[in-house]
Amino acid sequence: MKITYNSIKDILNIIFKENTVVIESNEEKPGVIFDYDDNDDLVSLEILDASKRIDDIRKSNFEIIDE
């Protein structure tokens, strides 16, 4: 998984599957775009105007919980 933030364009990208061809993109809600591969698996998520939608965009926390 790869997460990038472009502060100039204010776009946050979360890529779940790298080097995968995107077959379909759906804007589920205005400014939230989901990309899918040919198996309808989620490839990436793009959030436009991210700084307006996410608190403290420059801070992130990734946690794995094994239960």
N, CA, C and O atoms as a Tripos MOL2 file, in Angstrom:
@<TRIPOS>MOLECULE
protein
  268   267    67     0     0
PROTEIN
NO_CHARGES

@<TRIPOS>ATOM
      1 N           0.8490   -1.1660    0.0000 N.3       1 MET1
      2 CA          0.0000    0.0000    0.0000 C.3       1 MET1
      3 C           0.9010    1.2360    0.0000 C.2       1 MET1
      4 O           1.9520    1.2670    0.6400 O.2       1 MET1
      5 N           0.4560    2.2460   -0.7350 N.am      2 LYS2
      6 CA          1.2240    3.4790   -0.8350 C.3       2 LYS2
      7 C           0.2550    4.6470   -0.6600 C.2       2 LYS2
      8 O          -0.8240    4.6670   -1.2530 O.2       2 LYS2
      9 N           0.6510    5.6150    0.1570 N.am      3 ILE3
     10 CA         -0.1760    6.8000    0.3910 C.3       3 ILE3
     11 C           0.6390    8.0220    0.0000 C.2       3 ILE3
     12 O           1.7710    8.1970    0.4510 O.2       3 ILE3
     13 N           0.0500    8.8700   -0.8490 N.am      4 THR4
     14 CA          0.7260   10.1040   -1.2490 C.3       4 THR4
     15 C          -0.2380   11.2780   -1.0790 C.2       4 THR4
     16 O          -1.4550   11.1340   -1.1990 O.2       4 THR4
     17 N           0.3430   12.4360   -0.7990 N.am      5 TYR5
     18 CA         -0.4430   13.6600   -0.7070 C.3       5 TYR5
     19 C           0.2560   14.7330   -1.5160 C.2       5 TYR5
     20 O           1.4240   15.0340   -1.2710 O.2       5 TYR5
     21 N          -0.4470   15.3130   -2.4780 N.am      6 ASN6
     22 CA          0.0670   16.4030   -3.2880 C.3       6 ASN6
     23 C          -0.5140   17.6890   -2.7180 C.2       6 ASN6
     24 O          -1.6930   17.9840   -2.9150 O.2       6 ASN6
     25 N           0.3140   18.4550   -2.0100 N.am      7 SER7
     26 CA         -0.1710   19.6650   -1.3450 C.3       7 SER7
     27 C          -0.5170   20.7790   -2.3300 C.2       7 SER7
     28 O          -1.3370   21.6430   -2.0180 O.2       7 SER7
     29 N           0.0890   20.7720   -3.4990 N.am      8 ILE8
     30 CA         -0.2180   21.8070   -4.4990 C.3       8 ILE8
     31 C          -1.6090   21.5770   -5.0860 C.2       8 ILE8
     32 O          -2.3900   22.5180   -5.2280 O.2       8 ILE8
     33 N          -1.9160   20.3260   -5.4250 N.am      9 LYS9
     34 CA         -3.2320   19.9980   -5.9780 C.3       9 LYS9
     35 C          -4.2420   19.6350   -4.8940 C.2       9 LYS9
     36 O          -5.4370   19.5330   -5.1700 O.2       9 LYS9
     37 N          -3.7690   19.4390   -3.6600 N.am     10 ASP10
     38 CA         -4.5850   19.0560   -2.5050 C.3      10 ASP10
     39 C          -5.3340   17.7520   -2.7660 C.2      10 ASP10
     40 O          -6.5480   17.6580   -2.5800 O.2      10 ASP10
     41 N          -4.5590   16.7370   -3.2100 N.am     11 ILE11
     42 CA         -5.1170   15.4150   -3.5270 C.3      11 ILE11
     43 C          -4.3940   14.3590   -2.7040 C.2      11 ILE11
     44 O          -3.1650   14.2970   -2.6800 O.2      11 ILE11
     45 N          -5.1830   13.5330   -2.0330 N.am     12 LEU12
     46 CA         -4.6580   12.3970   -1.2850 C.3      12 LEU12
     47 C          -4.9460   11.1330   -2.0780 C.2      12 LEU12
     48 O          -6.0860   10.8970   -2.4790 O.2      12 LEU12
     49 N          -3.9300   10.3260   -2.3050 N.am     13 ASN13
     50 CA         -4.0750    9.0510   -3.0040 C.3      13 ASN13
     51 C          -3.6800    7.9130   -2.0840 C.2      13 ASN13
     52 O          -2.6280    7.9460   -1.4460 O.2      13 ASN13
     53 N          -4.5320    6.9120   -2.0250 N.am     14 ILE14
     54 CA         -4.2180    5.6830   -1.3030 C.3      14 ILE14
     55 C          -4.2460    4.5660   -2.3440 C.2      14 ILE14
     56 O          -5.3010    4.2450   -2.8920 O.2      14 ILE14
     57 N          -3.0900    3.9820   -2.6090 N.am     15 ILE15
     58 CA         -2.9690    2.9520   -3.6340 C.3      15 ILE15
     59 C          -2.8590    1.6040   -2.9270 C.2      15 ILE15
     60 O          -1.9170    1.3580   -2.1730 O.2      15 ILE15
     61 N          -3.8210    0.7500   -3.1780 N.am     16 PHE16
     62 CA         -3.8610   -0.5630   -2.5500 C.3      16 PHE16
     63 C          -3.1310   -1.6120   -3.3690 C.2      16 PHE16
     64 O          -2.5380   -2.5370   -2.8140 O.2      16 PHE16
     65 N          -3.1730   -1.4700   -4.6930 N.am     17 LYS17
     66 CA         -2.5240   -2.4260   -5.5870 C.3      17 LYS17
     67 C          -1.7100   -1.6430   -6.6130 C.2      17 LYS17
     68 O          -2.2660   -1.0450   -7.5340 O.2      17 LYS17
     69 N          -0.3800   -1.6530   -6.4440 N.am     18 GLU18
     70 CA          0.4900   -0.9330   -7.3740 C.3      18 GLU18
     71 C           0.6500   -1.7250   -8.6670 C.2      18 GLU18
     72 O           0.4540   -2.9400   -8.7000 O.2      18 GLU18
     73 N           1.0050   -1.0220   -9.7110 N.am     19 ASN19
     74 CA          1.2510   -1.6230  -11.0260 C.3      19 ASN19
     75 C           0.0450   -2.4140  -11.5280 C.2      19 ASN19
     76 O           0.1940   -3.4690  -12.1450 O.2      19 ASN19
     77 N          -1.1330   -1.8980  -11.2620 N.am     20 THR20
     78 CA         -2.3790   -2.5280  -11.7000 C.3      20 THR20
     79 C          -3.1250   -1.5550  -12.6000 C.2      20 THR20
     80 O          -3.2160   -0.3640  -12.3020 O.2      20 THR20
     81 N          -3.6480   -2.0600  -13.6810 N.am     21 VAL21
     82 CA         -4.3870   -1.2210  -14.6280 C.3      21 VAL21
     83 C          -5.7720   -0.9240  -14.0710 C.2      21 VAL21
     84 O          -6.5080   -1.8240  -13.6640 O.2      21 VAL21
     85 N          -6.1030    0.3510  -14.0640 N.am     22 VAL22
     86 CA         -7.4350    0.7770  -13.6270 C.3      22 VAL22
     87 C          -8.3820    0.6560  -14.8100 C.2      22 VAL22
     88 O          -8.1470    1.2390  -15.8690 O.2      22 VAL22
     89 N          -9.4550   -0.1060  -14.6220 N.am     23 ILE23
     90 CA        -10.4440   -0.3250  -15.6810 C.3      23 ILE23
     91 C         -11.6320    0.6240  -15.5260 C.2      23 ILE23
     92 O         -12.2160    1.0750  -16.5110 O.2      23 ILE23
     93 N         -11.9750    0.9160  -14.2790 N.am     24 GLU24
     94 CA        -13.1540    1.7480  -14.0250 C.3      24 GLU24
     95 C         -12.8910    2.6610  -12.8350 C.2      24 GLU24
     96 O         -12.2500    2.2670  -11.8610 O.2      24 GLU24
     97 N         -13.3940    3.8830  -12.9310 N.am     25 SER25
     98 CA        -13.3330    4.8420  -11.8290 C.3      25 SER25
     99 C         -14.7390    5.3330  -11.5480 C.2      25 SER25
    100 O         -15.4900    5.6690  -12.4640 O.2      25 SER25
    101 N         -15.0860    5.3690  -10.2660 N.am     26 ASN26
    102 CA        -16.4000    5.8670   -9.8630 C.3      26 ASN26
    103 C         -16.2250    6.9490   -8.8190 C.2      26 ASN26
    104 O         -15.5080    6.7770   -7.8340 O.2      26 ASN26
    105 N         -16.8910    8.0660   -9.0510 N.am     27 GLU27
    106 CA        -16.9010    9.1380   -8.0640 C.3      27 GLU27
    107 C         -18.1090    8.8870   -7.1670 C.2      27 GLU27
    108 O         -19.2140    9.3600   -7.4350 O.2      27 GLU27
    109 N         -17.8690    8.1280   -6.0900 N.am     28 GLU28
    110 CA        -18.9430    7.6900   -5.1960 C.3      28 GLU28
    111 C         -19.6660    8.8780   -4.5740 C.2      28 GLU28
    112 O         -20.8930    8.8890   -4.4820 O.2      28 GLU28
    113 N         -18.9100    9.8620   -4.1540 N.am     29 LYS29
    114 CA        -19.4180   11.1300   -3.6400 C.3      29 LYS29
    115 C         -18.5660   12.2040   -4.2970 C.2      29 LYS29
    116 O         -17.4510   11.9110   -4.7280 O.2      29 LYS29
    117 N         -19.0480   13.4280   -4.3890 N.am     30 PRO30
    118 CA        -18.2310   14.4720   -5.0210 C.3      30 PRO30
    119 C         -16.8420   14.5710   -4.3900 C.2      30 PRO30
    120 O         -16.7140   14.8090   -3.1890 O.2      30 PRO30
    121 N         -15.8130   14.3910   -5.2010 N.am     31 GLY31
    122 CA        -14.4420   14.5110   -4.7470 C.3      31 GLY31
    123 C         -13.8400   13.2570   -4.1370 C.2      31 GLY31
    124 O         -12.7110   13.2990   -3.6480 O.2      31 GLY31
    125 N         -14.5670   12.1330   -4.1520 N.am     32 VAL32
    126 CA        -14.0520   10.8660   -3.6290 C.3      32 VAL32
    127 C         -14.1540    9.8330   -4.7430 C.2      32 VAL32
    128 O         -15.2490    9.4090   -5.1100 O.2      32 VAL32
    129 N         -13.0120    9.4350   -5.2720 N.am     33 ILE33
    130 CA        -12.9710    8.5960   -6.4650 C.3      33 ILE33
    131 C         -12.3630    7.2360   -6.1340 C.2      33 ILE33
    132 O         -11.2790    7.1470   -5.5570 O.2      33 ILE33
    133 N         -13.0770    6.1870   -6.5060 N.am     34 PHE34
    134 CA        -12.6300    4.8120   -6.3190 C.3      34 PHE34
    135 C         -12.2180    4.2410   -7.6740 C.2      34 PHE34
    136 O         -12.9540    4.3800   -8.6510 O.2      34 PHE34
    137 N         -11.0620    3.6080   -7.7430 N.am     35 ASP35
    138 CA        -10.5690    2.9850   -8.9680 C.3      35 ASP35
    139 C         -10.5850    1.4700   -8.8070 C.2      35 ASP35
    140 O         -10.2130    0.9410   -7.7590 O.2      35 ASP35
    141 N         -11.0220    0.7780   -9.8610 N.am     36 TYR36
    142 CA        -11.1630   -0.6810   -9.8330 C.3      36 TYR36
    143 C         -10.4050   -1.3180  -10.9830 C.2      36 TYR36
    144 O         -10.2240   -0.7070  -12.0360 O.2      36 TYR36
    145 N          -9.9600   -2.5590  -10.7720 N.am     37 ASP37
    146 CA         -9.2890   -3.3140  -11.8260 C.3      37 ASP37
    147 C         -10.3070   -4.1680  -12.5870 C.2      37 ASP37
    148 O         -11.5130   -4.0310  -12.3860 O.2      37 ASP37
    149 N          -9.8220   -5.0340  -13.4470 N.am     38 ASP38
    150 CA        -10.7210   -5.8430  -14.2880 C.3      38 ASP38
    151 C         -11.4650   -6.9250  -13.5120 C.2      38 ASP38
    152 O         -12.3790   -7.5470  -14.0540 O.2      38 ASP38
    153 N         -11.0920   -7.1650  -12.2470 N.am     39 ASN39
    154 CA        -11.8100   -8.1110  -11.3930 C.3      39 ASN39
    155 C         -12.7640   -7.4000  -10.4360 C.2      39 ASN39
    156 O         -13.3130   -8.0190   -9.5240 O.2      39 ASN39
    157 N         -12.9570   -6.1020  -10.6470 N.am     40 ASP40
    158 CA        -13.7670   -5.2540   -9.7590 C.3      40 ASP40
    159 C         -13.1790   -5.1400   -8.3550 C.2      40 ASP40
    160 O         -13.9000   -4.8490   -7.4010 O.2      40 ASP40
    161 N         -11.8680   -5.3690   -8.2250 N.am     41 ASP41
    162 CA        -11.1880   -5.1680   -6.9530 C.3      41 ASP41
    163 C         -10.7650   -3.7010   -6.8460 C.2      41 ASP41
    164 O         -10.3760   -3.0820   -7.8360 O.2      41 ASP41
    165 N         -10.8470   -3.1610   -5.6440 N.am     42 LEU42
    166 CA        -10.4540   -1.7780   -5.4100 C.3      42 LEU42
    167 C          -8.9390   -1.6460   -5.5520 C.2      42 LEU42
    168 O          -8.1780   -2.3540   -4.8920 O.2      42 LEU42
    169 N          -8.5200   -0.7410   -6.4120 N.am     43 VAL43
    170 CA         -7.1040   -0.5180   -6.6820 C.3      43 VAL43
    171 C          -6.6010    0.6960   -5.9090 C.2      43 VAL43
    172 O          -5.5290    0.6630   -5.3050 O.2      43 VAL43
    173 N          -7.3950    1.7700   -5.9380 N.am     44 SER44
    174 CA         -6.9580    2.9860   -5.2590 C.3      44 SER44
    175 C          -8.1480    3.8760   -4.9150 C.2      44 SER44
    176 O          -9.2610    3.7040   -5.4110 O.2      44 SER44
    177 N          -7.8580    4.8220   -4.0530 N.am     45 LEU45
    178 CA         -8.8420    5.7910   -3.5940 C.3      45 LEU45
    179 C          -8.2060    7.1640   -3.7200 C.2      45 LEU45
    180 O          -7.0780    7.3710   -3.2710 O.2      45 LEU45
    181 N          -8.9130    8.0960   -4.3230 N.am     46 GLU46
    182 CA         -8.4070    9.4490   -4.5110 C.3      46 GLU46
    183 C          -9.3740   10.4190   -3.8490 C.2      46 GLU46
    184 O         -10.5830   10.3570   -4.0730 O.2      46 GLU46
    185 N          -8.8320   11.3150   -3.0320 N.am     47 ILE47
    186 CA         -9.6670   12.2970   -2.3480 C.3      47 ILE47
    187 C          -9.2270   13.6860   -2.7890 C.2      47 ILE47
    188 O          -8.1060   14.1140   -2.5160 O.2      47 ILE47
    189 N         -10.1260   14.3800   -3.4740 N.am     48 LEU48
    190 CA         -9.8690   15.7410   -3.9290 C.3      48 LEU48
    191 C         -10.1800   16.7160   -2.7920 C.2      48 LEU48
    192 O         -11.0020   16.4210   -1.9240 O.2      48 LEU48
    193 N          -9.5240   17.8730   -2.7990 N.am     49 ASP49
    194 CA         -9.6860   18.8650   -1.7210 C.3      49 ASP49
    195 C          -9.4950   18.1970   -0.3590 C.2      49 ASP49
    196 O         -10.2740   18.4140    0.5680 O.2      49 ASP49
    197 N          -8.4590   17.3920   -0.2590 N.am     50 ALA50
    198 CA         -8.2350   16.5510    0.9120 C.3      50 ALA50
    199 C          -8.0860   17.3430    2.2000 C.2      50 ALA50
    200 O          -8.5760   16.9060    3.2410 O.2      50 ALA50
    201 N          -7.4280   18.4870    2.1630 N.am     51 SER51
    202 CA         -7.2120   19.2560    3.3900 C.3      51 SER51
    203 C          -8.5190   19.7650    3.9800 C.2      51 SER51
    204 O          -8.5840   20.0750    5.1700 O.2      51 SER51
    205 N          -9.5490   19.8540    3.1680 N.am     52 LYS52
    206 CA        -10.8680   20.2920    3.6470 C.3      52 LYS52
    207 C         -11.6690   19.1240    4.2090 C.2      52 LYS52
    208 O         -12.6410   19.3330    4.9350 O.2      52 LYS52
    209 N         -11.2710   17.8990    3.8820 N.am     53 ARG53
    210 CA        -12.0320   16.7100    4.2690 C.3      53 ARG53
    211 C         -11.3840   15.9190    5.4000 C.2      53 ARG53
    212 O         -12.0550   15.1450    6.0830 O.2      53 ARG53
    213 N         -10.0730   16.1140    5.6020 N.am     54 ILE54
    214 CA         -9.3210   15.3000    6.5600 C.3      54 ILE54
    215 C          -8.6330   16.2140    7.5600 C.2      54 ILE54
    216 O          -7.9550   17.1690    7.1800 O.2      54 ILE54
    217 N          -8.8120   15.9180    8.8360 N.am     55 ASP55
    218 CA         -8.1350   16.6780    9.8870 C.3      55 ASP55
    219 C          -6.6380   16.4130    9.8440 C.2      55 ASP55
    220 O          -6.2040   15.2670    9.7310 O.2      55 ASP55
    221 N          -5.8640   17.4670    9.9330 N.am     56 ASP56
    222 CA         -4.4030   17.3760   10.0070 C.3      56 ASP56
    223 C          -3.8340   16.4380    8.9400 C.2      56 ASP56
    224 O          -3.2650   15.3920    9.2540 O.2      56 ASP56
    225 N          -3.9960   16.8270    7.6930 N.am     57 ILE57
    226 CA         -3.6430   15.9910    6.5350 C.3      57 ILE57
    227 C          -2.1790   15.5390    6.5480 C.2      57 ILE57
    228 O          -1.8620   14.4940    5.9790 O.2      57 ILE57
    229 N          -1.2950   16.2890    7.1730 N.am     58 ARG58
    230 CA          0.1250   15.9500    7.1640 C.3      58 ARG58
    231 C           0.5080   14.9400    8.2480 C.2      58 ARG58
    232 O           1.6570   14.5060    8.3180 O.2      58 ARG58
    233 N          -0.4450   14.5750    9.0790 N.am     59 LYS59
    234 CA         -0.1720   13.6070   10.1360 C.3      59 LYS59
    235 C          -0.9330   12.3240    9.8260 C.2      59 LYS59
    236 O          -2.1190   12.3590    9.4970 O.2      59 LYS59
    237 N          -0.2450   11.1980    9.9330 N.am     60 SER60
    238 CA         -0.9100    9.9250    9.6810 C.3      60 SER60
    239 C          -0.4990    8.9080   10.7410 C.2      60 SER60
    240 O           0.5570    9.0130   11.3640 O.2      60 SER60
    241 N          -1.3510    7.9460   10.9160 N.am     61 ASN61
    242 CA         -1.1030    6.8810   11.8750 C.3      61 ASN61
    243 C          -1.5780    5.5830   11.2230 C.2      61 ASN61
    244 O          -2.7340    5.4660   10.8180 O.2      61 ASN61
    245 N          -0.6840    4.6280   11.1290 N.am     62 PHE62
    246 CA         -1.0190    3.3320   10.5500 C.3      62 PHE62
    247 C          -0.8690    2.2900   11.6350 C.2      62 PHE62
    248 O           0.1640    2.2250   12.3030 O.2      62 PHE62
    249 N          -1.8740    1.4910   11.8120 N.am     63 GLU63
    250 CA         -1.8460    0.5310   12.8930 C.3      63 GLU63
    251 C          -2.3750   -0.8190   12.4010 C.2      63 GLU63
    252 O          -3.3900   -0.8740   11.7070 O.2      63 GLU63
    253 N          -1.6980   -1.8870   12.7540 N.am     64 ILE64
    254 CA         -2.1430   -3.2340   12.4390 C.3      64 ILE64
    255 C          -2.6160   -3.8610   13.7480 C.2      64 ILE64
    256 O          -1.8790   -3.9230   14.7320 O.2      64 ILE64
    257 N          -3.8470   -4.3160   13.7290 N.am     65 ILE65
    258 CA         -4.4170   -4.9330   14.9200 C.3      65 ILE65
    259 C          -4.6230   -6.4170   14.6500 C.2      65 ILE65
    260 O          -5.4250   -6.7900   13.7930 O.2      65 ILE65
    261 N          -3.9210   -7.2420   15.3600 N.am     66 ASP66
    262 CA         -4.0780   -8.6920   15.2560 C.3      66 ASP66
    263 C          -4.9210   -9.1610   16.4240 C.2      66 ASP66
    264 O          -4.5400   -9.0020   17.5840 O.2      66 ASP66
    265 N          -6.0400   -9.7250   16.1170 N.am     67 GLU67
    266 CA         -6.9140  -10.2010   17.1830 C.3      67 GLU67
    267 C          -7.0790  -11.6830   17.1070 C.2      67 GLU67
    268 O          -7.7850  -12.2680   17.9280 O.2      67 GLU67
@<TRIPOS>BOND
     1     1     2 1
     2     2     3 1
     3     3     4 2
     4     3     5 am
     5     5     6 1
     6     6     7 1
     7     7     8 2
     8     7     9 am
     9     9    10 1
    10    10    11 1
    11    11    12 2
    12    11    13 am
    13    13    14 1
    14    14    15 1
    15    15    16 2
    16    15    17 am
    17    17    18 1
    18    18    19 1
    19    19    20 2
    20    19    21 am
    21    21    22 1
    22    22    23 1
    23    23    24 2
    24    23    25 am
    25    25    26 1
    26    26    27 1
    27    27    28 2
    28    27    29 am
    29    29    30 1
    30    30    31 1
    31    31    32 2
    32    31    33 am
    33    33    34 1
    34    34    35 1
    35    35    36 2
    36    35    37 am
    37    37    38 1
    38    38    39 1
    39    39    40 2
    40    39    41 am
    41    41    42 1
    42    42    43 1
    43    43    44 2
    44    43    45 am
    45    45    46 1
    46    46    47 1
    47    47    48 2
    48    47    49 am
    49    49    50 1
    50    50    51 1
    51    51    52 2
    52    51    53 am
    53    53    54 1
    54    54    55 1
    55    55    56 2
    56    55    57 am
    57    57    58 1
    58    58    59 1
    59    59    60 2
    60    59    61 am
    61    61    62 1
    62    62    63 1
    63    63    64 2
    64    63    65 am
    65    65    66 1
    66    66    67 1
    67    67    68 2
    68    67    69 am
    69    69    70 1
    70    70    71 1
    71    71    72 2
    72    71    73 am
    73    73    74 1
    74    74    75 1
    75    75    76 2
    76    75    77 am
    77    77    78 1
    78    78    79 1
    79    79    80 2
    80    79    81 am
    81    81    82 1
    82    82    83 1
    83    83    84 2
    84    83    85 am
    85    85    86 1
    86    86    87 1
    87    87    88 2
    88    87    89 am
    89    89    90 1
    90    90    91 1
    91    91    92 2
    92    91    93 am
    93    93    94 1
    94    94    95 1
    95    95    96 2
    96    95    97 am
    97    97    98 1
    98    98    99 1
    99    99   100 2
   100    99   101 am
   101   101   102 1
   102   102   103 1
   103   103   104 2
   104   103   105 am
   105   105   106 1
   106   106   107 1
   107   107   108 2
   108   107   109 am
   109   109   110 1
   110   110   111 1
   111   111   112 2
   112   111   113 am
   113   113   114 1
   114   114   115 1
   115   115   116 2
   116   115   117 am
   117   117   118 1
   118   118   119 1
   119   119   120 2
   120   119   121 am
   121   121   122 1
   122   122   123 1
   123   123   124 2
   124   123   125 am
   125   125   126 1
   126   126   127 1
   127   127   128 2
   128   127   129 am
   129   129   130 1
   130   130   131 1
   131   131   132 2
   132   131   133 am
   133   133   134 1
   134   134   135 1
   135   135   136 2
   136   135   137 am
   137   137   138 1
   138   138   139 1
   139   139   140 2
   140   139   141 am
   141   141   142 1
   142   142   143 1
   143   143   144 2
   144   143   145 am
   145   145   146 1
   146   146   147 1
   147   147   148 2
   148   147   149 am
   149   149   150 1
   150   150   151 1
   151   151   152 2
   152   151   153 am
   153   153   154 1
   154   154   155 1
   155   155   156 2
   156   155   157 am
   157   157   158 1
   158   158   159 1
   159   159   160 2
   160   159   161 am
   161   161   162 1
   162   162   163 1
   163   163   164 2
   164   163   165 am
   165   165   166 1
   166   166   167 1
   167   167   168 2
   168   167   169 am
   169   169   170 1
   170   170   171 1
   171   171   172 2
   172   171   173 am
   173   173   174 1
   174   174   175 1
   175   175   176 2
   176   175   177 am
   177   177   178 1
   178   178   179 1
   179   179   180 2
   180   179   181 am
   181   181   182 1
   182   182   183 1
   183   183   184 2
   184   183   185 am
   185   185   186 1
   186   186   187 1
   187   187   188 2
   188   187   189 am
   189   189   190 1
   190   190   191 1
   191   191   192 2
   192   191   193 am
   193   193   194 1
   194   194   195 1
   195   195   196 2
   196   195   197 am
   197   197   198 1
   198   198   199 1
   199   199   200 2
   200   199   201 am
   201   201   202 1
   202   202   203 1
   203   203   204 2
   204   203   205 am
   205   205   206 1
   206   206   207 1
   207   207   208 2
   208   207   209 am
   209   209   210 1
   210   210   211 1
   211   211   212 2
   212   211   213 am
   213   213   214 1
   214   214   215 1
   215   215   216 2
   216   215   217 am
   217   217   218 1
   218   218   219 1
   219   219   220 2
   220   219   221 am
   221   221   222 1
   222   222   223 1
   223   223   224 2
   224   223   225 am
   225   225   226 1
   226   226   227 1
   227   227   228 2
   228   227   229 am
   229   229   230 1
   230   230   231 1
   231   231   232 2
   232   231   233 am
   233   233   234 1
   234   234   235 1
   235   235   236 2
   236   235   237 am
   237   237   238 1
   238   238   239 1
   239   239   240 2
   240   239   241 am
   241   241   242 1
   242   242   243 1
   243   243   244 2
   244   243   245 am
   245   245   246 1
   246   246   247 1
   247   247   248 2
   248   247   249 am
   249   249   250 1
   250   250   251 1
   251   251   252 2
   252   251   253 am
   253   253   254 1
   254   254   255 1
   255   255   256 2
   256   255   257 am
   257   257   258 1
   258   258   259 1
   259   259   260 2
   260   259   261 am
   261   261   262 1
   262   262   263 1
   263   263   264 2
   264   263   265 am
   265   265   266 1
   266   266   267 1
   267   267   268 2
@<TRIPOS>SUBSTRUCTURE
     1 MET1         2 RESIDUE 1 A MET
     2 LYS2         6 RESIDUE 1 A LYS
     3 ILE3        10 RESIDUE 1 A ILE
     4 THR4        14 RESIDUE 1 A THR
     5 TYR5        18 RESIDUE 1 A TYR
     6 ASN6        22 RESIDUE 1 A ASN
     7 SER7        26 RESIDUE 1 A SER
     8 ILE8        30 RESIDUE 1 A ILE
     9 LYS9        34 RESIDUE 1 A LYS
    10 ASP10       38 RESIDUE 1 A ASP
    11 ILE11       42 RESIDUE 1 A ILE
    12 LEU12       46 RESIDUE 1 A LEU
    13 ASN13       50 RESIDUE 1 A ASN
    14 ILE14       54 RESIDUE 1 A ILE
    15 ILE15       58 RESIDUE 1 A ILE
    16 PHE16       62 RESIDUE 1 A PHE
    17 LYS17       66 RESIDUE 1 A LYS
    18 GLU18       70 RESIDUE 1 A GLU
    19 ASN19       74 RESIDUE 1 A ASN
    20 THR20       78 RESIDUE 1 A THR
    21 VAL21       82 RESIDUE 1 A VAL
    22 VAL22       86 RESIDUE 1 A VAL
    23 ILE23       90 RESIDUE 1 A ILE
    24 GLU24       94 RESIDUE 1 A GLU
    25 SER25       98 RESIDUE 1 A SER
    26 ASN26      102 RESIDUE 1 A ASN
    27 GLU27      106 RESIDUE 1 A GLU
    28 GLU28      110 RESIDUE 1 A GLU
    29 LYS29      114 RESIDUE 1 A LYS
    30 PRO30      118 RESIDUE 1 A PRO
    31 GLY31      122 RESIDUE 1 A GLY
    32 VAL32      126 RESIDUE 1 A VAL
    33 ILE33      130 RESIDUE 1 A ILE
    34 PHE34      134 RESIDUE 1 A PHE
    35 ASP35      138 RESIDUE 1 A ASP
    36 TYR36      142 RESIDUE 1 A TYR
    37 ASP37      146 RESIDUE 1 A ASP
    38 ASP38      150 RESIDUE 1 A ASP
    39 ASN39      154 RESIDUE 1 A ASN
    40 ASP40      158 RESIDUE 1 A ASP
    41 ASP41      162 RESIDUE 1 A ASP
    42 LEU42      166 RESIDUE 1 A LEU
    43 VAL43      170 RESIDUE 1 A VAL
    44 SER44      174 RESIDUE 1 A SER
    45 LEU45      178 RESIDUE 1 A LEU
    46 GLU46      182 RESIDUE 1 A GLU
    47 ILE47      186 RESIDUE 1 A ILE
    48 LEU48      190 RESIDUE 1 A LEU
    49 ASP49      194 RESIDUE 1 A ASP
    50 ALA50      198 RESIDUE 1 A ALA
    51 SER51      202 RESIDUE 1 A SER
    52 LYS52      206 RESIDUE 1 A LYS
    53 ARG53      210 RESIDUE 1 A ARG
    54 ILE54      214 RESIDUE 1 A ILE
    55 ASP55      218 RESIDUE 1 A ASP
    56 ASP56      222 RESIDUE 1 A ASP
    57 ILE57      226 RESIDUE 1 A ILE
    58 ARG58      230 RESIDUE 1 A ARG
    59 LYS59      234 RESIDUE 1 A LYS
    60 SER60      238 RESIDUE 1 A SER
    61 ASN61      242 RESIDUE 1 A ASN
    62 PHE62      246 RESIDUE 1 A PHE
    63 GLU63      250 RESIDUE 1 A GLU
    64 ILE64      254 RESIDUE 1 A ILE
    65 ILE65      258 RESIDUE 1 A ILE
    66 ASP66      262 RESIDUE 1 A ASP
    67 GLU67      266 RESIDUE 1 A GLU
